């Protein structure tokens, strides 16, 4: 073989080797794909093979249909070849790793944060549902600070009765007199800057609500809206789901406000595969949700828990709803 031919072959082999090595290298991206969905009105089986309702209460009404929380699967280790393959898939999203996992955090720290968000989503869902069901609110001081003591219940600010954190926004940065209930008696605390205090809203639960998620391998805050809806559907005589398969997502706060989440497109794909006819989407995610909406699924735009309840009532009545 001529020297030139050998050189060409060696060059081709070197290019192939370098290409193979490049395609085998990990890249700074993760892959989001459709994850499992769970019916919060149904049951789960724990490690002891015992079935348990995901949401339970002392007083429960019959529910028909399914109300599914949605998840995404995240593939953390991705080679260039895999990234190219997933990039060509309509079901997956390639996301820079730093947008999903903040740099400088260990895997243990990330897992702990996701678990904390998961627990908070259930607490907020319960409080939002109790708010929607008309249970009175109490604003409690979480820890000592700004002249207030842990366990104080805030009753009035500058002579105004307050029952939500929104009522306190105008007093966050200025000194004001606050009346609290402390040790069973009303006490006035002067010159309080409420923005320096750590507060939370809580409501008494007369329904005996419990959310059982020990058997679910899920983290993060995005199931809050669906948990809150499940509580309302379970403890009220009205059948909200009405025999449909409803899926949804959205972070929720204690006042019932619904915030945007990640992976909305993958969650809609998973919901479609699970047979969902209705998907509840945070308003902030509507543009992305609409881009993958199947023809046989209604994507409902929601900003609050009340929006979601109203939309399901309208769908059951055959009325129009606001869609993405």
N, C-alpha and C positions, 0 to 999 in steps of 0.2 A: 504494500500500500504506500502510495506517495506520502511524503512528509506533510503536504497540505491537507490531505484527507485525514490523517491521524490528528492533526491540530484541530480540524473541524469537529471530529468525533469527541476529542477530549473537551473542547469548549462546550459542546452540546451536553456532555455528561456533567460538566461543572455547573452549567446553567440549571439543569434538571435537579441536581443536588441542592443548589442554593434555593431553588423554587420550592422544593419539598421541605427544606428546613424552614423557609419563611412561612409556608402554609401551616406548619406544625407548631409555630410559636404562638403562645398565648397573647391575646390583645387586651387592651384596657377597656373592654366592653363586657356587658352582660346581656343575656337574651331573656326577654319576657315572653312567655307563652301562656295560652289558656290553662287555667288551673281547675281543680275540682270545685263543684258547687255543693252547698248543703242546705237542705230544707229546715229552716229554724222552727217550723211548726211540727216537725217530725221527731224521730228518735235517733240516738246514736248508740253504738255498742261499745262498752268500755273494755279494758283489758281482761276483766273477769267474765266476759261474754254476757254482761247484764245490759239490757236495754234501758235507756233513760231518755226522757224528753229533753230536748235542748232548752226549751223554755217551759217552766211550770209555774203554777200559781194555785192559791187555795181555792179560788173560784175560777173555773174554766168553762168556756162555752165551746161548742163544737165548731171546728173550722173545716173548710173544704178547699181543696187545692193545695198548692205548694208556694212557699215564700222562701226563695233561695238567696243566701249570701253567696258572693262570688270571690274568686281568688285568682292569682296569677302564679305560675311557676317561674322561678328565676334560676337560670343556669349561670353560675358564677365564673366557671373556668371555660373560656372560649378560645379556640384556636382561630387563626385567620381563615382557614378553610371552612370551619364551622360557621364563622361569622358571615362569610360570603353565601353559604348555603341558606342560613336563616334569613339573611337579608332578602333573598329571592322568594321567601315564603310569605304568603298573605296573612298567616296566623301569628307571626312573631314580630317582635320589635327589638332592634339592636340599640341599646342605651349605653352611653358612657358610664363606666363603673362609678365614677365620683358622684354622679347624679343620684345613684341608688344607695351607695355605701360611702358615706363621707370619709375622705382620707384621714388617716391618723387614728381611726377606730379599729379595735380588734374585732374578730368575729364574735367573741364572747360579749363585747360591749354592744355590738349591733343586735345580737339575739336578745339581750336583756332589754334593750330599748323597744324592740318589736313586741316582746311579751308585755312590757308596761303599757304600750299603746293599745294592745289587745284588751288588757284588763280595763283600761280607762274607757275604751269604746263601749264596753258593757255597762259600766257605771253611768256614763253619760246617756246611754240609750234608756236605761231604767229611769233616770231623772227626767229626760225629755218626754218619755211616755207618761210619767206621773203628772208632769206639767200639762200635757195635752188632755189628760183625764181629769184635770181640775183640782189636783191636790195642791194645797197652799205651800208656798216656798218659805224657806228659812235661810238667811245668809249667815254662815258661820265663819268665824276667824280660825284659820288653820294652824297658825303658830303666832307666838307673841311678837308684837311689832307695832310701830306707829301709835303707841299708847294703848293698844288693844291686847287682850289676852286670849290665848287659845281656848276655844269653846264659847267665847262671847257670841251672842246672836244679835246681829245688827237690826235694829227696829226702825229707827228714824235718823235721817241726816238733814240738819238744818230745819227741823220741824216737819220734814216730808217723810211719810211712810214709804219704805222701799221693800220690794220683794223679788228683785232680780238684779243681776250684776249690771245690766244695761242702765238701771236707775241710778247707778253710782258713777257713771262715766263723767258727768259734769262736775263731780267733786274729787276726781282722781288727783288733781295737781294743786288743789288749794286746801288750806286749813279750814276745818269746819267742826262743829259740835255734833257728836254722834251719841244717840241713846242706844244702849245695848242691854240685853238681858244677861245678867251675870249672877250665877249661883241663885237663880230663881227670883232675882229682884232687878228692877230697872235702874240703870246707872248711866249718868251722863259723863262722857269722856270729851274733854275740850281739846281744841286745836289738833284734830286728827287729819293727817294727809292720807286719804284712803288708797292712793296709788302706791303707798309704801307698805300696805297691809296685804297679806295673803288670805284671800277669801274664797269660799266655795258655796254653791247653792245646793241645798238638800231638801228633800220632801219626804214626808212620812209615807210608808208603803202599807196601805190597808189590804193589799191583795196577796201578800206573801209571795212576791215574784222572785224566782230564782232562774239564773241562766247557767246551764251546765255545759261547759266546753272542754272539760278535761280530756275527752277522747278525740278532740279535733286538733290536728297539727297545723294550726294557723296562727299568724301573728299580724300586727299592724292595726291601724285604727279604722279601716274602711268598711267594716261590717256594722257600724253603729246604727245607720238608718234602718237596715233590715231588722236588727234586733229590736229597735224601738217599735217598728210596725208590728212585729210579731207579738210583742207584749200587748199592744192596743187590740189587736185582733183576738188574742186569747181571752182577755178579761172583759171585753165588751160583747154584748149579745149580737151586735151587728157582725155579719160575715164579710170582712173587707175583701178577702181574696176572691171569694165567690166562685170557687171551683176552677179558677185559672191557675196556670203556672206563672208566677211572678218572680222575677229576679231583680236584683238591684245592688247598689253600692253607694257609699258616701260616708264620710266622717261626720259625726254629729256632736254638738255640744249640749250642755245641760238644758239650754233654752230651746233646743229643737232645730237650730240652724244647721243646714247641711253644707259641708265643704267639699271641694274637689279632691280627687284621688289620682293615683297613677294606674296605668294599665287598663284603662276603660275599654279600649278596643278588644283586648284579649278577653276581658270579662264578658263582653257582649258575645263574642264567638263561643265561649264556653257555655253561656246561657242558651244560645241557640241550639247547641248540641244537646242540652238538657231538656229541650222542648219548651222553653219559656216563650210565652206569647206577649208579655209585657216586661219592659226593663225600665227601672227607675234610675235616672242619671242625674247627678248633681248638675246644676245649671252651668257651672264652670267647665264641665267636661263635654257639654253639648256638641261643640263643633267636631271633636274627635269621635264622639258617639255616633253622630249622624253619618259620618263617613263610612261606617261599616254596618249600618243598620240593615238587617235582613228585611225582605219584603213582607214577611209574615210576622214581624215583631213591631210593637208600638214602643218607641223610645220616649218616655215621659220625662219632661224637664221639672226638677224639683229644687227648691231652695230651702224648704223647711219640712219638718215632719207633717205639719198641717197640710202642706201642698200635696204630699204623698197620699195622705188619707183621703183628701178631697178628690184626687185624681182616680183612686181606686173606686170610690163611691160613684164617680161619673161614669167610669168604664162599666161598672155593674149596671148602671141605669141606661146604658147605651148612648151616653152623651159624649160630646167632643172634649178632649183634654189638650193641654198645651204640650206639644211635642218638641223634640230637638230638631 
